[in-house]
């Protein structure tokens, strides 16, 4: 068991608003909430990168742009261009969706190239890279193959889900991803994480970042639960 204070737990959270109808005011509210609760990042659609990065200037809250979201069905060149544009507009974390069609085609060389090109852009700009597998559509064998590729390419994170598929993060997937990925590649759990108990279990199983739109409710619940401001997980 590890002991965390509330601020440390808040720093696991990528505070999320990926709604297609989110307004500039919604983005400002998201950023204000992230500052108030000291979340690690705001997770937003790529086009919102400039708005959020400008609002978060002078803070330690990151702007996380979703790339080829939520389907992943764009070319490598398009994903690279979208990544470069997001970084140009202030994003300092990138969450991109893999090409799931090429997983089903077992085109592992394509997926390795895709990961290498996007991770290289991020690394050259000192930006955190996260690879979204979208596990709801994958077999365990496919997930393991992607973990193997990640072990070679070494993105900062691999990630369970977009939150737009039929299901999101599961405990079983976190166990599998942690088992088959070296420790230098971290794991982000996202999709359907709405309560403190699920949040804690994801951390126990090895997730070091949690994507959720329920971060405020989770932190409020953990604050009530804490003894002397600390929680053992």
Biotite code that builds the C-alpha atoms (Angstrom):
import biotite.structure as struc

atoms = struc.array([
    struc.Atom([0.000, 0.000, 0.000], chain_id="A", res_id=1, res_name="UNK", atom_name="CA", element="C"),
    struc.Atom([1.051, 3.563, -0.745], chain_id="A", res_id=2, res_name="UNK", atom_name="CA", element="C"),
    struc.Atom([-0.022, 6.628, 1.236], chain_id="A", res_id=3, res_name="UNK", atom_name="CA", element="C"),
    struc.Atom([-1.183, 9.682, -0.733], chain_id="A", res_id=4, res_name="UNK", atom_name="CA", element="C"),
    struc.Atom([-2.427, 13.100, 0.243], chain_id="A", res_id=5, res_name="UNK", atom_name="CA", element="C"),
    struc.Atom([-5.353, 14.640, -1.629], chain_id="A", res_id=6, res_name="UNK", atom_name="CA", element="C"),
    struc.Atom([-3.177, 16.831, -3.818], chain_id="A", res_id=7, res_name="UNK", atom_name="CA", element="C"),
    struc.Atom([-1.120, 13.832, -4.920], chain_id="A", res_id=8, res_name="UNK", atom_name="CA", element="C"),
    struc.Atom([-4.312, 11.991, -5.845], chain_id="A", res_id=9, res_name="UNK", atom_name="CA", element="C"),
    struc.Atom([-5.609, 15.003, -7.768], chain_id="A", res_id=10, res_name="UNK", atom_name="CA", element="C"),
    struc.Atom([-2.411, 14.934, -9.814], chain_id="A", res_id=11, res_name="UNK", atom_name="CA", element="C"),
    struc.Atom([-3.375, 11.535, -11.216], chain_id="A", res_id=12, res_name="UNK", atom_name="CA", element="C"),
    struc.Atom([-6.364, 13.113, -12.964], chain_id="A", res_id=13, res_name="UNK", atom_name="CA", element="C"),
    struc.Atom([-6.694, 14.318, -16.556], chain_id="A", res_id=14, res_name="UNK", atom_name="CA", element="C"),
    struc.Atom([-9.779, 16.548, -16.223], chain_id="A", res_id=15, res_name="UNK", atom_name="CA", element="C"),
    struc.Atom([-11.816, 15.858, -19.336], chain_id="A", res_id=16, res_name="UNK", atom_name="CA", element="C"),
    struc.Atom([-14.265, 17.605, -21.622], chain_id="A", res_id=17, res_name="UNK", atom_name="CA", element="C"),
    struc.Atom([-14.291, 16.066, -25.114], chain_id="A", res_id=18, res_name="UNK", atom_name="CA", element="C"),
    struc.Atom([-17.847, 16.969, -26.026], chain_id="A", res_id=19, res_name="UNK", atom_name="CA", element="C"),
    struc.Atom([-18.180, 18.081, -29.654], chain_id="A", res_id=20, res_name="UNK", atom_name="CA", element="C"),
    struc.Atom([-20.405, 20.999, -28.621], chain_id="A", res_id=21, res_name="UNK", atom_name="CA", element="C"),
    struc.Atom([-18.159, 22.341, -25.834], chain_id="A", res_id=22, res_name="UNK", atom_name="CA", element="C"),
    struc.Atom([-17.945, 26.140, -25.985], chain_id="A", res_id=23, res_name="UNK", atom_name="CA", element="C"),
    struc.Atom([-15.095, 28.517, -25.173], chain_id="A", res_id=24, res_name="UNK", atom_name="CA", element="C"),
    struc.Atom([-16.821, 29.182, -21.855], chain_id="A", res_id=25, res_name="UNK", atom_name="CA", element="C"),
    struc.Atom([-16.901, 25.434, -21.176], chain_id="A", res_id=26, res_name="UNK", atom_name="CA", element="C"),
    struc.Atom([-13.153, 25.305, -21.810], chain_id="A", res_id=27, res_name="UNK", atom_name="CA", element="C"),
    struc.Atom([-12.548, 28.204, -19.429], chain_id="A", res_id=28, res_name="UNK", atom_name="CA", element="C"),
    struc.Atom([-14.630, 26.459, -16.772], chain_id="A", res_id=29, res_name="UNK", atom_name="CA", element="C"),
    struc.Atom([-12.704, 23.211, -17.320], chain_id="A", res_id=30, res_name="UNK", atom_name="CA", element="C"),
    struc.Atom([-9.388, 25.023, -16.900], chain_id="A", res_id=31, res_name="UNK", atom_name="CA", element="C"),
    struc.Atom([-10.563, 26.894, -13.809], chain_id="A", res_id=32, res_name="UNK", atom_name="CA", element="C"),
    struc.Atom([-11.661, 23.626, -12.231], chain_id="A", res_id=33, res_name="UNK", atom_name="CA", element="C"),
    struc.Atom([-8.319, 22.030, -13.081], chain_id="A", res_id=34, res_name="UNK", atom_name="CA", element="C"),
    struc.Atom([-6.502, 24.920, -11.406], chain_id="A", res_id=35, res_name="UNK", atom_name="CA", element="C"),
    struc.Atom([-8.760, 24.878, -8.347], chain_id="A", res_id=36, res_name="UNK", atom_name="CA", element="C"),
    struc.Atom([-8.360, 21.138, -7.777], chain_id="A", res_id=37, res_name="UNK", atom_name="CA", element="C"),
    struc.Atom([-4.776, 20.978, -9.084], chain_id="A", res_id=38, res_name="UNK", atom_name="CA", element="C"),
    struc.Atom([-5.462, 18.268, -11.637], chain_id="A", res_id=39, res_name="UNK", atom_name="CA", element="C"),
    struc.Atom([-2.567, 17.210, -13.857], chain_id="A", res_id=40, res_name="UNK", atom_name="CA", element="C"),
    struc.Atom([-4.077, 18.040, -17.223], chain_id="A", res_id=41, res_name="UNK", atom_name="CA", element="C"),
    struc.Atom([-7.143, 19.136, -19.139], chain_id="A", res_id=42, res_name="UNK", atom_name="CA", element="C"),
    struc.Atom([-8.068, 16.601, -21.822], chain_id="A", res_id=43, res_name="UNK", atom_name="CA", element="C"),
    struc.Atom([-9.658, 18.383, -24.769], chain_id="A", res_id=44, res_name="UNK", atom_name="CA", element="C"),
    struc.Atom([-10.267, 18.083, -28.484], chain_id="A", res_id=45, res_name="UNK", atom_name="CA", element="C"),
    struc.Atom([-7.270, 19.243, -30.503], chain_id="A", res_id=46, res_name="UNK", atom_name="CA", element="C"),
    struc.Atom([-8.965, 22.385, -31.796], chain_id="A", res_id=47, res_name="UNK", atom_name="CA", element="C"),
    struc.Atom([-9.233, 23.693, -28.223], chain_id="A", res_id=48, res_name="UNK", atom_name="CA", element="C"),
    struc.Atom([-5.455, 23.601, -27.657], chain_id="A", res_id=49, res_name="UNK", atom_name="CA", element="C"),
    struc.Atom([-4.855, 27.329, -28.044], chain_id="A", res_id=50, res_name="UNK", atom_name="CA", element="C"),
    struc.Atom([-7.805, 28.345, -25.863], chain_id="A", res_id=51, res_name="UNK", atom_name="CA", element="C"),
    struc.Atom([-6.796, 26.071, -22.989], chain_id="A", res_id=52, res_name="UNK", atom_name="CA", element="C"),
    struc.Atom([-3.031, 26.579, -23.164], chain_id="A", res_id=53, res_name="UNK", atom_name="CA", element="C"),
    struc.Atom([-3.517, 30.344, -23.091], chain_id="A", res_id=54, res_name="UNK", atom_name="CA", element="C"),
    struc.Atom([-5.853, 30.138, -20.108], chain_id="A", res_id=55, res_name="UNK", atom_name="CA", element="C"),
    struc.Atom([-3.436, 27.819, -18.255], chain_id="A", res_id=56, res_name="UNK", atom_name="CA", element="C"),
    struc.Atom([-0.325, 29.955, -18.886], chain_id="A", res_id=57, res_name="UNK", atom_name="CA", element="C"),
    struc.Atom([1.659, 30.360, -15.699], chain_id="A", res_id=58, res_name="UNK", atom_name="CA", element="C"),
    struc.Atom([0.224, 27.211, -14.082], chain_id="A", res_id=59, res_name="UNK", atom_name="CA", element="C"),
    struc.Atom([1.555, 23.661, -13.895], chain_id="A", res_id=60, res_name="UNK", atom_name="CA", element="C"),
    struc.Atom([-1.632, 22.265, -15.458], chain_id="A", res_id=61, res_name="UNK", atom_name="CA", element="C"),
    struc.Atom([-0.981, 20.669, -18.842], chain_id="A", res_id=62, res_name="UNK", atom_name="CA", element="C"),
    struc.Atom([-3.040, 20.997, -22.012], chain_id="A", res_id=63, res_name="UNK", atom_name="CA", element="C"),
    struc.Atom([-3.704, 17.565, -23.488], chain_id="A", res_id=64, res_name="UNK", atom_name="CA", element="C"),
    struc.Atom([-4.855, 17.395, -27.105], chain_id="A", res_id=65, res_name="UNK", atom_name="CA", element="C"),
    struc.Atom([-6.747, 14.375, -28.455], chain_id="A", res_id=66, res_name="UNK", atom_name="CA", element="C"),
    struc.Atom([-5.461, 13.407, -31.913], chain_id="A", res_id=67, res_name="UNK", atom_name="CA", element="C"),
    struc.Atom([-7.486, 11.575, -34.607], chain_id="A", res_id=68, res_name="UNK", atom_name="CA", element="C"),
    struc.Atom([-10.229, 11.407, -32.048], chain_id="A", res_id=69, res_name="UNK", atom_name="CA", element="C"),
    struc.Atom([-12.226, 9.316, -31.369], chain_id="A", res_id=70, res_name="UNK", atom_name="CA", element="C"),
    struc.Atom([-11.938, 6.838, -34.260], chain_id="A", res_id=71, res_name="UNK", atom_name="CA", element="C"),
    struc.Atom([-8.249, 6.901, -35.142], chain_id="A", res_id=72, res_name="UNK", atom_name="CA", element="C"),
    struc.Atom([-9.165, 6.548, -38.806], chain_id="A", res_id=73, res_name="UNK", atom_name="CA", element="C"),
    struc.Atom([-6.775, 9.021, -40.385], chain_id="A", res_id=74, res_name="UNK", atom_name="CA", element="C"),
    struc.Atom([-3.409, 8.518, -42.049], chain_id="A", res_id=75, res_name="UNK", atom_name="CA", element="C"),
    struc.Atom([-0.089, 8.700, -40.250], chain_id="A", res_id=76, res_name="UNK", atom_name="CA", element="C"),
    struc.Atom([0.680, 11.938, -42.059], chain_id="A", res_id=77, res_name="UNK", atom_name="CA", element="C"),
    struc.Atom([-2.624, 13.448, -40.929], chain_id="A", res_id=78, res_name="UNK", atom_name="CA", element="C"),
    struc.Atom([-2.017, 12.394, -37.317], chain_id="A", res_id=79, res_name="UNK", atom_name="CA", element="C"),
    struc.Atom([1.497, 13.821, -37.383], chain_id="A", res_id=80, res_name="UNK", atom_name="CA", element="C"),
    struc.Atom([0.232, 17.118, -38.830], chain_id="A", res_id=81, res_name="UNK", atom_name="CA", element="C"),
    struc.Atom([-2.528, 17.291, -36.210], chain_id="A", res_id=82, res_name="UNK", atom_name="CA", element="C"),
    struc.Atom([0.028, 16.582, -33.476], chain_id="A", res_id=83, res_name="UNK", atom_name="CA", element="C"),
    struc.Atom([2.375, 19.286, -34.744], chain_id="A", res_id=84, res_name="UNK", atom_name="CA", element="C"),
    struc.Atom([-0.487, 21.787, -34.949], chain_id="A", res_id=85, res_name="UNK", atom_name="CA", element="C"),
    struc.Atom([-1.608, 21.000, -31.399], chain_id="A", res_id=86, res_name="UNK", atom_name="CA", element="C"),
    struc.Atom([1.916, 21.486, -30.074], chain_id="A", res_id=87, res_name="UNK", atom_name="CA", element="C"),
    struc.Atom([2.274, 24.715, -32.025], chain_id="A", res_id=88, res_name="UNK", atom_name="CA", element="C"),
    struc.Atom([-0.893, 25.926, -30.314], chain_id="A", res_id=89, res_name="UNK", atom_name="CA", element="C"),
    struc.Atom([0.337, 25.113, -26.822], chain_id="A", res_id=90, res_name="UNK", atom_name="CA", element="C"),
    struc.Atom([-0.492, 21.452, -26.169], chain_id="A", res_id=91, res_name="UNK", atom_name="CA", element="C"),
    struc.Atom([2.113, 19.795, -23.965], chain_id="A", res_id=92, res_name="UNK", atom_name="CA", element="C"),
    struc.Atom([0.522, 16.351, -23.899], chain_id="A", res_id=93, res_name="UNK", atom_name="CA", element="C"),
    struc.Atom([-0.765, 14.332, -26.865], chain_id="A", res_id=94, res_name="UNK", atom_name="CA", element="C"),
    struc.Atom([-3.288, 11.460, -26.686], chain_id="A", res_id=95, res_name="UNK", atom_name="CA", element="C"),
    struc.Atom([-3.622, 9.857, -30.115], chain_id="A", res_id=96, res_name="UNK", atom_name="CA", element="C"),
    struc.Atom([-5.869, 6.992, -31.240], chain_id="A", res_id=97, res_name="UNK", atom_name="CA", element="C"),
    struc.Atom([-4.243, 4.091, -33.071], chain_id="A", res_id=98, res_name="UNK", atom_name="CA", element="C"),
    struc.Atom([-5.489, 2.883, -36.449], chain_id="A", res_id=99, res_name="UNK", atom_name="CA", element="C"),
    struc.Atom([-7.760, 0.057, -35.298], chain_id="A", res_id=100, res_name="UNK", atom_name="CA", element="C"),
    struc.Atom([-8.337, -1.139, -38.873], chain_id="A", res_id=101, res_name="UNK", atom_name="CA", element="C"),
    struc.Atom([-4.637, -1.888, -39.149], chain_id="A", res_id=102, res_name="UNK", atom_name="CA", element="C"),
    struc.Atom([-4.782, -3.840, -35.888], chain_id="A", res_id=103, res_name="UNK", atom_name="CA", element="C"),
    struc.Atom([-7.468, -6.040, -37.429], chain_id="A", res_id=104, res_name="UNK", atom_name="CA", element="C"),
    struc.Atom([-5.290, -6.348, -40.542], chain_id="A", res_id=105, res_name="UNK", atom_name="CA", element="C"),
    struc.Atom([-2.418, -7.438, -38.263], chain_id="A", res_id=106, res_name="UNK", atom_name="CA", element="C"),
    struc.Atom([-0.358, -4.741, -39.919], chain_id="A", res_id=107, res_name="UNK", atom_name="CA", element="C"),
    struc.Atom([2.029, -4.386, -36.987], chain_id="A", res_id=108, res_name="UNK", atom_name="CA", element="C"),
    struc.Atom([4.739, -2.636, -38.988], chain_id="A", res_id=109, res_name="UNK", atom_name="CA", element="C"),
    struc.Atom([2.259, 0.115, -39.872], chain_id="A", res_id=110, res_name="UNK", atom_name="CA", element="C"),
    struc.Atom([1.255, 0.545, -36.228], chain_id="A", res_id=111, res_name="UNK", atom_name="CA", element="C"),
    struc.Atom([4.894, 0.650, -35.151], chain_id="A", res_id=112, res_name="UNK", atom_name="CA", element="C"),
    struc.Atom([5.622, 3.325, -37.755], chain_id="A", res_id=113, res_name="UNK", atom_name="CA", element="C"),
    struc.Atom([2.571, 5.316, -36.657], chain_id="A", res_id=114, res_name="UNK", atom_name="CA", element="C"),
    struc.Atom([3.660, 5.170, -33.025], chain_id="A", res_id=115, res_name="UNK", atom_name="CA", element="C"),
    struc.Atom([7.277, 6.006, -33.842], chain_id="A", res_id=116, res_name="UNK", atom_name="CA", element="C"),
    struc.Atom([6.414, 9.049, -35.926], chain_id="A", res_id=117, res_name="UNK", atom_name="CA", element="C"),
    struc.Atom([4.008, 10.575, -33.406], chain_id="A", res_id=118, res_name="UNK", atom_name="CA", element="C"),
    struc.Atom([6.147, 9.774, -30.374], chain_id="A", res_id=119, res_name="UNK", atom_name="CA", element="C"),
    struc.Atom([9.188, 11.274, -32.133], chain_id="A", res_id=120, res_name="UNK", atom_name="CA", element="C"),
    struc.Atom([7.345, 14.541, -32.767], chain_id="A", res_id=121, res_name="UNK", atom_name="CA", element="C"),
    struc.Atom([6.353, 14.654, -29.107], chain_id="A", res_id=122, res_name="UNK", atom_name="CA", element="C"),
    struc.Atom([9.811, 13.739, -27.830], chain_id="A", res_id=123, res_name="UNK", atom_name="CA", element="C"),
    struc.Atom([11.493, 16.371, -30.005], chain_id="A", res_id=124, res_name="UNK", atom_name="CA", element="C"),
    struc.Atom([9.150, 19.001, -28.534], chain_id="A", res_id=125, res_name="UNK", atom_name="CA", element="C"),
    struc.Atom([9.438, 17.770, -24.924], chain_id="A", res_id=126, res_name="UNK", atom_name="CA", element="C"),
    struc.Atom([5.746, 16.837, -24.996], chain_id="A", res_id=127, res_name="UNK", atom_name="CA", element="C"),
    struc.Atom([4.214, 13.804, -23.255], chain_id="A", res_id=128, res_name="UNK", atom_name="CA", element="C"),
    struc.Atom([2.888, 11.107, -25.611], chain_id="A", res_id=129, res_name="UNK", atom_name="CA", element="C"),
    struc.Atom([-0.010, 8.765, -24.919], chain_id="A", res_id=130, res_name="UNK", atom_name="CA", element="C"),
    struc.Atom([-1.161, 5.967, -27.239], chain_id="A", res_id=131, res_name="UNK", atom_name="CA", element="C"),
    struc.Atom([-4.883, 5.117, -27.071], chain_id="A", res_id=132, res_name="UNK", atom_name="CA", element="C"),
    struc.Atom([-5.517, 1.440, -27.820], chain_id="A", res_id=133, res_name="UNK", atom_name="CA", element="C"),
    struc.Atom([-9.363, 1.567, -27.623], chain_id="A", res_id=134, res_name="UNK", atom_name="CA", element="C"),
    struc.Atom([-9.482, -1.818, -25.940], chain_id="A", res_id=135, res_name="UNK", atom_name="CA", element="C"),
    struc.Atom([-13.231, -2.337, -26.358], chain_id="A", res_id=136, res_name="UNK", atom_name="CA", element="C"),
    struc.Atom([-12.569, -3.314, -29.976], chain_id="A", res_id=137, res_name="UNK", atom_name="CA", element="C"),
    struc.Atom([-9.475, -5.463, -29.386], chain_id="A", res_id=138, res_name="UNK", atom_name="CA", element="C"),
    struc.Atom([-8.728, -9.030, -28.398], chain_id="A", res_id=139, res_name="UNK", atom_name="CA", element="C"),
    struc.Atom([-6.248, -9.723, -25.613], chain_id="A", res_id=140, res_name="UNK", atom_name="CA", element="C"),
    struc.Atom([-3.768, -10.953, -28.209], chain_id="A", res_id=141, res_name="UNK", atom_name="CA", element="C"),
    struc.Atom([-4.045, -7.652, -30.094], chain_id="A", res_id=142, res_name="UNK", atom_name="CA", element="C"),
    struc.Atom([-3.581, -5.646, -26.889], chain_id="A", res_id=143, res_name="UNK", atom_name="CA", element="C"),
    struc.Atom([-0.470, -7.650, -26.051], chain_id="A", res_id=144, res_name="UNK", atom_name="CA", element="C"),
    struc.Atom([0.966, -7.083, -29.532], chain_id="A", res_id=145, res_name="UNK", atom_name="CA", element="C"),
    struc.Atom([0.453, -3.326, -29.114], chain_id="A", res_id=146, res_name="UNK", atom_name="CA", element="C"),
    struc.Atom([2.147, -3.490, -25.710], chain_id="A", res_id=147, res_name="UNK", atom_name="CA", element="C"),
    struc.Atom([5.097, -5.212, -27.382], chain_id="A", res_id=148, res_name="UNK", atom_name="CA", element="C"),
    struc.Atom([5.351, -2.399, -29.924], chain_id="A", res_id=149, res_name="UNK", atom_name="CA", element="C"),
    struc.Atom([5.151, 0.160, -27.130], chain_id="A", res_id=150, res_name="UNK", atom_name="CA", element="C"),
    struc.Atom([8.036, -1.579, -25.355], chain_id="A", res_id=151, res_name="UNK", atom_name="CA", element="C"),
    struc.Atom([10.177, -0.851, -28.418], chain_id="A", res_id=152, res_name="UNK", atom_name="CA", element="C"),
    struc.Atom([8.959, 2.676, -29.230], chain_id="A", res_id=153, res_name="UNK", atom_name="CA", element="C"),
    struc.Atom([8.585, 3.780, -25.590], chain_id="A", res_id=154, res_name="UNK", atom_name="CA", element="C"),
    struc.Atom([5.773, 6.333, -25.580], chain_id="A", res_id=155, res_name="UNK", atom_name="CA", element="C"),
    struc.Atom([5.282, 7.939, -22.169], chain_id="A", res_id=156, res_name="UNK", atom_name="CA", element="C"),
    struc.Atom([1.915, 6.210, -21.731], chain_id="A", res_id=157, res_name="UNK", atom_name="CA", element="C"),
    struc.Atom([-0.353, 3.630, -23.249], chain_id="A", res_id=158, res_name="UNK", atom_name="CA", element="C"),
    struc.Atom([-4.034, 4.277, -22.651], chain_id="A", res_id=159, res_name="UNK", atom_name="CA", element="C"),
    struc.Atom([-7.096, 2.044, -22.449], chain_id="A", res_id=160, res_name="UNK", atom_name="CA", element="C"),
    struc.Atom([-9.848, 3.978, -24.171], chain_id="A", res_id=161, res_name="UNK", atom_name="CA", element="C"),
    struc.Atom([-11.283, 7.154, -25.645], chain_id="A", res_id=162, res_name="UNK", atom_name="CA", element="C"),
    struc.Atom([-14.478, 6.992, -23.613], chain_id="A", res_id=163, res_name="UNK", atom_name="CA", element="C"),
    struc.Atom([-16.481, 6.923, -26.860], chain_id="A", res_id=164, res_name="UNK", atom_name="CA", element="C"),
    struc.Atom([-16.428, 3.150, -27.444], chain_id="A", res_id=165, res_name="UNK", atom_name="CA", element="C"),
    struc.Atom([-18.996, 0.676, -26.049], chain_id="A", res_id=166, res_name="UNK", atom_name="CA", element="C"),
    struc.Atom([-16.874, 0.255, -22.911], chain_id="A", res_id=167, res_name="UNK", atom_name="CA", element="C"),
    struc.Atom([-13.997, 2.044, -21.225], chain_id="A", res_id=168, res_name="UNK", atom_name="CA", element="C"),
    struc.Atom([-11.249, 1.085, -18.812], chain_id="A", res_id=169, res_name="UNK", atom_name="CA", element="C"),
    struc.Atom([-11.534, -2.284, -17.089], chain_id="A", res_id=170, res_name="UNK", atom_name="CA", element="C"),
    struc.Atom([-9.524, -3.732, -14.226], chain_id="A", res_id=171, res_name="UNK", atom_name="CA", element="C"),
    struc.Atom([-8.615, -6.709, -16.425], chain_id="A", res_id=172, res_name="UNK", atom_name="CA", element="C"),
    struc.Atom([-7.147, -4.447, -19.101], chain_id="A", res_id=173, res_name="UNK", atom_name="CA", element="C"),
    struc.Atom([-5.004, -2.534, -16.618], chain_id="A", res_id=174, res_name="UNK", atom_name="CA", element="C"),
    struc.Atom([-3.650, -5.835, -15.294], chain_id="A", res_id=175, res_name="UNK", atom_name="CA", element="C"),
    struc.Atom([-2.906, -7.081, -18.813], chain_id="A", res_id=176, res_name="UNK", atom_name="CA", element="C"),
    struc.Atom([-1.288, -3.836, -19.978], chain_id="A", res_id=177, res_name="UNK", atom_name="CA", element="C"),
    struc.Atom([0.874, -3.607, -16.866], chain_id="A", res_id=178, res_name="UNK", atom_name="CA", element="C"),
    struc.Atom([1.934, -7.237, -17.175], chain_id="A", res_id=179, res_name="UNK", atom_name="CA", element="C"),
    struc.Atom([3.044, -6.895, -20.794], chain_id="A", res_id=180, res_name="UNK", atom_name="CA", element="C"),
    struc.Atom([4.605, -3.432, -20.753], chain_id="A", res_id=181, res_name="UNK", atom_name="CA", element="C"),
    struc.Atom([7.883, -2.436, -19.173], chain_id="A", res_id=182, res_name="UNK", atom_name="CA", element="C"),
    struc.Atom([7.794, -0.082, -16.206], chain_id="A", res_id=183, res_name="UNK", atom_name="CA", element="C"),
    struc.Atom([9.150, 2.886, -18.153], chain_id="A", res_id=184, res_name="UNK", atom_name="CA", element="C"),
    struc.Atom([5.913, 2.957, -20.181], chain_id="A", res_id=185, res_name="UNK", atom_name="CA", element="C"),
    struc.Atom([3.150, 4.231, -17.921], chain_id="A", res_id=186, res_name="UNK", atom_name="CA", element="C"),
    struc.Atom([-0.556, 3.384, -18.162], chain_id="A", res_id=187, res_name="UNK", atom_name="CA", element="C"),
    struc.Atom([-3.510, 5.745, -18.386], chain_id="A", res_id=188, res_name="UNK", atom_name="CA", element="C"),
    struc.Atom([-6.968, 4.423, -17.547], chain_id="A", res_id=189, res_name="UNK", atom_name="CA", element="C"),
    struc.Atom([-9.837, 6.302, -19.151], chain_id="A", res_id=190, res_name="UNK", atom_name="CA", element="C"),
    struc.Atom([-13.499, 5.749, -19.899], chain_id="A", res_id=191, res_name="UNK", atom_name="CA", element="C"),
    struc.Atom([-16.215, 5.109, -17.339], chain_id="A", res_id=192, res_name="UNK", atom_name="CA", element="C"),
    struc.Atom([-14.206, 5.991, -14.213], chain_id="A", res_id=193, res_name="UNK", atom_name="CA", element="C"),
    struc.Atom([-16.786, 7.890, -12.188], chain_id="A", res_id=194, res_name="UNK", atom_name="CA", element="C"),
    struc.Atom([-16.283, 7.053, -8.515], chain_id="A", res_id=195, res_name="UNK", atom_name="CA", element="C"),
    struc.Atom([-13.544, 7.005, -5.894], chain_id="A", res_id=196, res_name="UNK", atom_name="CA", element="C"),
    struc.Atom([-13.471, 3.233, -5.465], chain_id="A", res_id=197, res_name="UNK", atom_name="CA", element="C"),
    struc.Atom([-12.878, 2.591, -9.172], chain_id="A", res_id=198, res_name="UNK", atom_name="CA", element="C"),
    struc.Atom([-10.295, 5.372, -9.223], chain_id="A", res_id=199, res_name="UNK", atom_name="CA", element="C"),
    struc.Atom([-8.368, 3.814, -6.326], chain_id="A", res_id=200, res_name="UNK", atom_name="CA", element="C"),
    struc.Atom([-8.488, 0.327, -7.808], chain_id="A", res_id=201, res_name="UNK", atom_name="CA", element="C"),
    struc.Atom([-7.102, 1.557, -11.126], chain_id="A", res_id=202, res_name="UNK", atom_name="CA", element="C"),
    struc.Atom([-4.142, 3.053, -9.259], chain_id="A", res_id=203, res_name="UNK", atom_name="CA", element="C"),
    struc.Atom([-3.640, -0.123, -7.232], chain_id="A", res_id=204, res_name="UNK", atom_name="CA", element="C"),
    struc.Atom([-3.462, -2.134, -10.460], chain_id="A", res_id=205, res_name="UNK", atom_name="CA", element="C"),
    struc.Atom([-0.821, 0.130, -11.978], chain_id="A", res_id=206, res_name="UNK", atom_name="CA", element="C"),
    struc.Atom([-2.450, 3.137, -13.669], chain_id="A", res_id=207, res_name="UNK", atom_name="CA", element="C"),
    struc.Atom([-0.511, 6.351, -13.080], chain_id="A", res_id=208, res_name="UNK", atom_name="CA", element="C"),
    struc.Atom([-2.932, 8.652, -14.877], chain_id="A", res_id=209, res_name="UNK", atom_name="CA", element="C"),
    struc.Atom([-6.743, 8.620, -14.837], chain_id="A", res_id=210, res_name="UNK", atom_name="CA", element="C"),
    struc.Atom([-8.838, 10.279, -17.530], chain_id="A", res_id=211, res_name="UNK", atom_name="CA", element="C"),
    struc.Atom([-12.257, 11.255, -16.235], chain_id="A", res_id=212, res_name="UNK", atom_name="CA", element="C"),
    struc.Atom([-14.937, 13.935, -16.385], chain_id="A", res_id=213, res_name="UNK", atom_name="CA", element="C"),
    struc.Atom([-15.842, 13.051, -12.779], chain_id="A", res_id=214, res_name="UNK", atom_name="CA", element="C"),
    struc.Atom([-12.621, 14.241, -11.176], chain_id="A", res_id=215, res_name="UNK", atom_name="CA", element="C"),
    struc.Atom([-14.265, 16.824, -8.940], chain_id="A", res_id=216, res_name="UNK", atom_name="CA", element="C"),
    struc.Atom([-16.732, 14.297, -7.517], chain_id="A", res_id=217, res_name="UNK", atom_name="CA", element="C"),
    struc.Atom([-13.927, 11.760, -7.026], chain_id="A", res_id=218, res_name="UNK", atom_name="CA", element="C"),
    struc.Atom([-11.691, 14.214, -5.147], chain_id="A", res_id=219, res_name="UNK", atom_name="CA", element="C"),
    struc.Atom([-14.576, 15.412, -2.979], chain_id="A", res_id=220, res_name="UNK", atom_name="CA", element="C"),
    struc.Atom([-15.344, 11.804, -2.082], chain_id="A", res_id=221, res_name="UNK", atom_name="CA", element="C"),
    struc.Atom([-11.698, 11.046, -1.319], chain_id="A", res_id=222, res_name="UNK", atom_name="CA", element="C"),
    struc.Atom([-11.431, 14.182, 0.813], chain_id="A", res_id=223, res_name="UNK", atom_name="CA", element="C"),
    struc.Atom([-14.312, 12.953, 2.978], chain_id="A", res_id=224, res_name="UNK", atom_name="CA", element="C"),
    struc.Atom([-12.704, 9.533, 3.235], chain_id="A", res_id=225, res_name="UNK", atom_name="CA", element="C"),
    struc.Atom([-9.213, 10.766, 4.117], chain_id="A", res_id=226, res_name="UNK", atom_name="CA", element="C"),
    struc.Atom([-7.824, 10.458, 7.623], chain_id="A", res_id=227, res_name="UNK", atom_name="CA", element="C"),
    struc.Atom([-5.548, 13.371, 8.531], chain_id="A", res_id=228, res_name="UNK", atom_name="CA", element="C"),
    struc.Atom([-5.628, 14.342, 4.873], chain_id="A", res_id=229, res_name="UNK", atom_name="CA", element="C"),
    struc.Atom([-4.165, 11.037, 3.681], chain_id="A", res_id=230, res_name="UNK", atom_name="CA", element="C"),
    struc.Atom([-5.426, 7.857, 2.020], chain_id="A", res_id=231, res_name="UNK", atom_name="CA", element="C"),
    struc.Atom([-3.746, 4.469, 1.727], chain_id="A", res_id=232, res_name="UNK", atom_name="CA", element="C"),
    struc.Atom([-4.139, 2.770, -1.648], chain_id="A", res_id=233, res_name="UNK", atom_name="CA", element="C"),
])
